[in-house]
Amino acid sequence: MKILYGVQGTGNGHISRASAMAEKLRTFPDLDITWLLSGRERSKGCGGIERFEWREGLTFVTRNGGIHVFDTLRKNSLHRFLRDVRDLNLDGYDLVISDYEPVISHAARRKRIPVTGIGHQYAFCHRIPTRGENPLVKTIMQLFAPADTAIGLHWHHFGNPILPPIIDMVIPAELPPVVGNKVIVYLPFENPRAVMDLLDRFRQFEFYVYHPELQDTDIDHRHARAISRLRFKQDLLDAEAVLCNSGFELISECLCLGKRILVKPVFGQMEQLSNAAALSELGYASVMDRIDENAINRWLTRPGDTLRIRYPDVAGTLAEWIAGGCRATPEQLAKGLWDQTVVLR
């Protein structure tokens, strides 16, 4: 079976999910998969996927923790995007899969080829907690990377045929001892210097701050770290808590590992605002709308109850589903996977 699999590269969540899917799909030698990446520079790669096609695609630009509309419009070329959609060759493919990747989705729709969407954004096809939604945002989200069969992923099903998260890390049967004052900070859309300055006020904690603009530097209790997927996951294993934006994949890993979480959603980004709303409704994390010293202090010094969620091997189930011709319905997939999910409080 020949498959074209598109990955939206804005942020690292889609990349992590694609890496996990690629690892499971490799166990089926009859699958011939072409990966296509868009929405980020080609040089940044596609995680664990070494060979891939690349298109410019569409993305958004952030500044100081929020979406910058003017820079986003300036960065994206509608003419180039429409050209890439028109010129993408889909001949010979048996299946087209989109992880919210717009070039593949619109090229397939243009040629009337069914698209299977797999990703967190497709959960928004259902009634789930949302925030920051308006008719324009809802329309953009629906049209960005449309799919005929939508496999949405979320931390809870909310009574819908939504699947649990895909986890791109090996969760040990026995977790290492937690370092009680170790806090991971991953706020890639915030000003890193401002974040480092703020954390200087909490000297009883050791902060490991990962950011695309930082290099490895240790300043007392603040440890600046360049982005490293392997080292980040190693640090995450024995950390006590995580301060991050409300992206989907990292929080999924934190829930699997039983970490306390404080999230600050990207301002103006409906998906992140909605993720924060879902976390608050489920009681899975603390939420602050802006970088707030008092909110951080309360979270650090008054820890509440923690929980750990044992999600099943969603990537493995989906890889088997794809290899078998996608016969089961989303409802059947969801029921089987949620029956295997355990929430430990």
C-alpha positions in Angstrom: 0.0 0.0 0.0 1.4 3.4 -1.0 0.6 6.2 1.5 1.2 9.9 1.4 1.4 11.3 5.0 1.5 15.0 5.6 2.9 16.6 8.8 2.2 20.2 9.9 5.6 21.4 11.4 4.5 24.5 13.3 5.6 23.7 16.9 7.0 20.3 17.9 3.8 18.4 18.8 3.0 17.3 15.2 6.7 16.3 14.8 6.6 14.1 17.9 3.3 12.5 16.8 4.7 11.8 13.3 7.8 10.3 14.8 5.8 7.9 17.0 3.6 6.9 14.1 6.6 6.4 11.8 8.2 4.0 14.3 5.0 1.9 14.5 4.3 2.0 10.8 7.8 0.6 10.1 6.7 -2.7 11.5 4.5 -3.2 8.5 6.9 -3.8 5.5 4.1 -3.8 3.0 3.5 -0.1 3.6 5.3 2.3 1.3 5.1 5.7 3.0 6.1 9.1 1.6 6.3 11.8 4.3 5.7 15.5 3.5 6.5 18.2 5.9 5.4 21.9 5.8 5.1 24.8 8.1 8.7 24.9 9.3 12.1 25.3 7.8 13.4 22.1 6.0 16.7 22.3 7.9 14.9 21.8 11.2 14.0 18.3 10.1 11.0 16.1 10.9 12.0 14.4 14.2 12.7 10.7 13.8 11.8 10.8 10.1 14.9 11.2 8.0 13.5 11.2 4.5 10.7 13.5 3.6 9.4 15.9 1.0 9.1 19.5 1.9 6.8 22.4 1.1 6.5 25.9 2.5 2.9 25.4 3.7 1.3 27.7 6.1 2.3 28.7 9.7 1.8 31.4 12.3 4.3 33.8 13.9 4.3 34.6 17.6 5.9 37.4 19.5 6.0 37.8 23.3 3.5 35.0 23.9 0.9 35.8 21.4 0.1 35.4 17.7 1.4 38.4 15.7 -1.1 38.9 12.9 0.9 41.2 10.6 4.1 39.0 10.7 1.9 35.9 10.1 0.3 37.4 7.0 3.7 38.6 5.8 5.4 35.2 6.2 2.7 33.2 4.4 2.4 33.3 0.7 -1.0 32.4 -0.6 0.2 32.3 -4.2 3.0 29.8 -3.3 0.6 27.7 -1.2 -2.0 27.5 -4.1 0.8 26.6 -6.5 2.0 23.8 -4.2 -1.5 22.5 -3.9 -2.0 22.5 -7.6 1.3 20.9 -8.4 1.4 18.1 -5.8 1.4 14.7 -7.6 -1.0 12.3 -5.9 -0.9 9.6 -8.6 -0.4 6.1 -7.4 -1.2 6.6 -3.7 -3.7 4.3 -2.1 -4.2 6.4 1.0 -3.6 10.1 1.9 -3.2 11.0 5.6 -2.9 14.5 7.1 -1.7 15.5 10.5 -3.3 18.9 9.9 -1.0 19.5 6.9 -2.8 21.8 4.5 -1.0 21.2 1.2 -1.8 17.5 1.2 -5.4 18.1 2.4 -6.3 20.6 -0.2 -4.4 18.9 -3.0 -6.4 15.7 -2.3 -9.7 17.6 -2.0 -9.0 19.3 -5.3 -8.6 15.9 -7.0 -11.5 14.4 -5.1 -9.3 11.9 -3.2 -10.4 11.0 0.3 -8.2 12.2 3.2 -7.8 10.6 6.6 -7.0 13.2 9.2 -5.1 12.1 12.4 -4.3 14.7 15.0 -5.4 16.7 17.9 -6.9 19.5 15.8 -9.5 17.0 14.4 -10.9 16.6 17.9 -12.4 20.1 17.3 -14.8 18.5 14.8 -16.7 17.4 17.9 -18.2 19.2 20.9 -15.3 19.6 23.3 -14.4 22.4 25.7 -13.4 25.5 23.7 -12.3 29.0 24.4 -11.5 31.9 22.1 -13.7 30.6 19.4 -15.6 32.8 17.0 -17.2 32.2 13.6 -14.0 33.4 11.7 -11.6 31.2 13.8 -13.9 28.2 13.6 -14.1 28.5 9.8 -10.4 28.9 9.4 -9.8 25.8 11.6 -12.3 23.8 9.6 -10.8 24.8 6.2 -7.1 24.8 7.1 -6.6 21.0 6.6 -9.9 19.3 5.9 -10.3 15.6 6.2 -13.1 13.2 5.1 -12.4 10.8 8.0 -11.3 12.7 11.1 -9.4 10.8 13.9 -9.2 13.4 16.7 -7.0 13.0 19.7 -7.5 14.4 23.2 -6.9 13.8 26.9 -10.5 12.8 27.3 -13.2 11.7 24.9 -15.9 14.2 26.2 -18.6 11.7 25.0 -17.3 11.7 21.4 -15.4 9.2 19.1 -12.1 10.9 20.0 -8.9 8.8 20.7 -6.4 9.2 23.5 -3.1 10.9 22.8 -0.2 9.5 20.8 2.8 9.4 23.2 6.3 9.8 21.6 8.3 8.4 24.5 8.9 5.2 26.3 7.2 5.3 29.7 9.2 3.2 32.1 7.3 0.7 34.2 8.9 2.2 37.2 9.6 5.9 37.0 12.9 7.2 38.5 12.8 9.1 41.8 11.5 12.6 41.5 13.8 15.5 42.3 11.4 17.6 44.4 12.6 21.0 43.4 13.3 20.4 39.7 11.0 22.3 37.3 11.0 22.0 33.6 10.1 25.3 31.8 9.2 25.1 28.1 7.7 28.4 26.8 9.0 28.6 23.3 6.6 31.5 22.3 7.6 33.7 25.2 10.6 36.1 25.6 13.3 33.8 27.1 15.2 36.6 28.9 12.0 37.8 30.6 11.2 34.3 31.7 14.8 33.8 33.1 14.6 37.1 35.0 11.3 36.1 36.5 12.5 32.7 37.7 15.4 34.4 39.5 12.9 35.2 42.3 12.3 31.6 43.1 15.7 30.5 44.4 14.5 27.4 46.2 13.8 25.7 42.9 16.0 24.4 40.1 14.6 25.5 36.7 15.6 23.9 33.5 14.5 26.3 30.8 14.4 25.0 27.2 13.9 27.5 24.5 14.9 27.8 20.8 16.8 31.1 21.5 18.9 29.8 24.4 22.2 28.1 24.6 23.4 25.9 27.5 24.2 28.1 30.4 23.9 27.6 34.2 23.2 30.6 36.3 22.8 29.6 39.9 19.4 27.8 40.1 18.5 28.6 36.4 19.7 26.2 33.8 19.2 27.5 30.2 19.1 24.7 27.7 19.2 24.6 23.9 16.4 22.6 22.3 17.4 18.9 22.5 14.6 16.3 22.1 16.6 13.5 23.8 17.9 15.6 26.7 14.5 17.3 27.3 12.8 13.9 27.7 15.6 12.7 30.1 15.1 15.9 32.2 11.4 15.4 32.1 11.5 11.9 33.7 12.8 13.0 37.1 11.3 16.5 37.2 8.6 17.3 39.8 6.7 19.8 37.8 6.4 21.5 34.3 5.6 25.1 33.4 4.7 25.3 29.7 2.4 26.6 27.0 -0.8 24.6 26.5 0.4 22.6 23.4 -1.0 19.1 23.2 1.9 16.6 23.0 4.1 17.8 26.0 1.1 17.9 28.3 0.1 14.4 27.2 3.6 13.2 28.2 3.4 15.0 31.5 0.0 13.3 32.3 1.5 9.9 31.5 4.5 10.7 33.9 2.4 12.1 36.7 3.9 15.6 36.6 2.3 18.7 38.1 1.5 21.2 35.3 1.1 24.9 35.0 0.1 26.2 31.6 0.1 29.6 29.9 -1.7 29.4 26.6 -0.5 31.4 23.6 -2.6 34.5 23.5 -5.0 34.6 20.5 -4.4 30.9 19.6 -7.8 29.2 19.9 -6.3 25.7 20.1 -4.1 26.5 23.1 -6.8 28.5 24.8 -9.2 25.6 24.4 -6.6 23.1 25.6 -6.3 25.3 28.8 -10.0 25.2 29.2 -10.1 21.4 28.9 -7.3 21.0 31.4 -9.1 23.3 33.8 -12.4 21.4 33.3 -10.8 18.0 33.8 -8.7 19.2 36.8 -5.5 18.0 35.1 -3.5 21.2 35.4 -3.3 24.8 36.7 -3.8 27.6 34.2 -2.7 31.2 34.0 -3.6 33.5 31.1 -0.4 35.5 31.3 3.0 35.1 32.8 2.1 36.0 36.4 4.6 35.9 39.3 1.8 35.4 41.9 0.3 32.5 40.0 3.7 30.8 39.6 4.4 31.3 43.3 1.1 29.7 44.3 1.6 26.8 42.0 5.2 26.2 43.2 4.6 26.6 46.9 1.1 25.0 47.3 1.3 21.8 45.4 -2.0 20.0 45.1 -2.8 16.4 44.3 -1.1 14.8 41.3 -2.5 12.4 38.9 -1.1 9.9 36.4 -2.9 8.6 33.3 -2.0 5.3 31.7 -2.9 5.8 28.0 -2.7 2.7 25.7 -0.5 2.4 22.6 -2.5 4.6 20.3 0.2 4.9 17.6 0.4 1.1 17.5 -3.3 0.7 17.2 -3.5 3.3 14.4 -0.6 1.7 12.5 -2.4 -1.6 12.6 -5.6 0.0 11.6 -3.9 1.7 8.6 -2.2 -1.5 7.5 -5.5 -3.3 7.7 -7.2 -0.9 5.4 -8.8 1.4 7.9 -11.8 -0.9 8.4 -12.8 -0.1 12.0 -14.9 3.1 12.5 -13.6 6.0 14.7 -16.2 4.9 17.3 -14.9 1.4 17.4 -11.3 2.6 17.7 -12.2 5.1 20.5 -14.1 2.6 22.6 -11.3 0.0 22.5 -8.6 2.5 23.5 -10.5 4.3 26.2 -11.4 0.9 27.8 -7.7 0.5 28.2 -7.1 3.9 29.7 -6.5 4.2 33.5 -6.6 7.4 35.5 -4.6 7.2 38.8 -5.2 10.0 41.4 
